[in-house]
Amino acid sequence: MIHYSLVCAEGHEFDSWFRDSAAFDAQDASGLINCPICQSAKVAKAVMAPHVARGDAAEPAKSAADIRPARRDSLPLDERHAQLRDMIRELRERVLEASEDVGDNLPKEARRIQDGDAPERAIRGRASLEEAKALLEEGIEIFPIPELTEGN
């Protein structure tokens, strides 16, 4: 997993995790990354300072969020993360309540719905990265539902 600090065209800063840099590039190219504040899909990676864990008691390296100039309209990073986690948790619950779990049959069932061979409905399930890319290339709209662990 890789963590990116992002900024939208309106200047809103937010963070997100991706499987790897290729996953970010694919989601960005497909317009799947949206600013949680204004919903803009025009996002870019913000300048980030690397964080290197040290084994001694020295002061830890600062992240980009720690060294960025503070904006009056922004919350401290831990509060923003808590708000984002709450928003993701609520979104996830709503999606789970409003959709049918088709498990590993997601690509097949999505194509059946697209082709009119199955009733149109909200579905969710699992697909590999290759399957998800193929669905997007076929014009079938999908989006990942973030997994949340306890404590997140």
Secondary structure, DSSP 8 states (H G I E B T S, - for coil): -EEEEEEETT--EEEEEESSHHHHHHHHHTT----TTT--S-EEE---------SSSS-----HHHHS---TT---HHHHHHHHHHHHHHHHHHHHHHSEE-GGGHHHHHHHHHHTSS----EE----HHHHHHHHHTT----------TT-
